[in-house]
Amino acid sequence: MAKIEIKGTPEKLERIAIFLKANNIQHAIIDDYGNHSQEDLAKYRELMTKHNA
C-alpha cells in the first residue's frame, strides 16, 4: 500500500475525492489530527462521512 498526502482546503480535498471515485480508484479520507479551524474540522468530518461510505 502507498499513501499520498494532499495538502489544502476541504474544498480541494473534495474535488480530489470526486475525481478518484469517478475513476474507480479506491481511497479513504482519514483524520490527520492537524491544527485546523473548527469550521474546517467540521468540513473534513463531513467529507470523511460522505466519501468513506
SVG drawing of the C-alpha trace seen along z (x, -y; Angstrom):
<svg xmlns="http://www.w3.org/2000/svg" viewBox="-22 -28 26 30">
<polyline fill="none" stroke="black" stroke-width="0.4" points="0.0,0.0 1.1,-3.5 -0.1,-6.9 -0.4,-10.3 -0.7,-13.3 -3.0,-16.1 -2.5,-19.5 -5.1,-22.1 -8.6,-23.2 -11.6,-20.8 -12.9,-22.0 -9.7,-20.9 -9.8,-17.6 -13.4,-17.0 -12.5,-17.7 -9.8,-15.1 -12.1,-12.6 -14.7,-13.1 -12.1,-12.6 -10.8,-9.4 -14.3,-8.0 -15.2,-8.8 -12.1,-6.9 -12.8,-3.9 -9.7,-4.4 -10.1,-3.1 -9.4,-5.8 -10.1,-6.8 -10.1,-10.2 -8.5,-9.9 -8.2,-12.4 -4.7,-13.9 -5.2,-15.3 -3.8,-18.6 -4.3,-22.1 -7.4,-23.2 -10.1,-25.8 -13.3,-24.5 -15.1,-25.3 -12.5,-23.3 -12.7,-20.4 -16.5,-20.2 -15.9,-20.2 -13.3,-17.5 -15.6,-15.3 -18.4,-15.8 -16.1,-14.7 -15.0,-11.6 -18.6,-10.7 -19.6,-11.4 -16.7,-9.8 -15.7,-6.9 -19.1,-5.2"/>
</svg>
